[in-house]
Amino acid sequence: MPEVTNLSTLSKGVTDLARDAAYVAVGLGVLGFQRAQVQRVELQNKLTKDFSLDQHLGDVRSELRKGITQLDDLLETASQFIESSLQPLEEQLPDSIHQLTTKAFEQAREVRSQIRQRVAAS
């Protein structure tokens, strides 16, 4: 009978060891699943934040374009006002200076046109 007791003790030990191993395996599985869930949530938050950042940048770009358009309109109005105000004075200037001022206004318009094209391209 001593062998039966040892076999019974050995069987109980193996059973306990198998149960403990099963508990450890289930625990590790649960921990792994929880960790995967945490990483999923972190990634989801990061993607949402990046999307939100892209959306904010798009809004900023849109507002910047509106501001540039308004500034361009204001500069156009100011330029026309200056040209019309100086026109009577230009007529009293000698021809060489009149040609110089006319050329300066043309160059200013060309520069503004180039700036508009570069802003529109970006």
C-alpha positions, 0 to 999 in steps of 0.5 A: 500500500505505500506505493498507492499512497505515493502514487496518490500523492504524485497524482495529486501533485501533478493535478495541482501542478496542472491546475496551477499551470492552467491558472498561470496560462489563463492569467497571462492570456488575460494580461496579454489581452488587456495590454493589447486593449490598452495599446489599441486605445492608445493608438486610436487616441493618437490617430484621433489626435493626429486627425484632429491636428490635420483638421486644425491645420486645414482650418488654419490654412483656410483662415490664412488664405482668407486673411491673405485675400483680404490683405490683397484686396486692401493693398489693391485698394490702397495702390489704386488710391495712391496712383489716382492721388499722385496722377495729378502730380505726375502730370506736372512732373517732367516727362523723364520723371513721369516715365520713371513713376509709371514704370515704378507703378508697373513694377509694383503691380508685377511684384504683387502679381508674382506674390499672388501666384506664389501664395495661390500655389502654396 
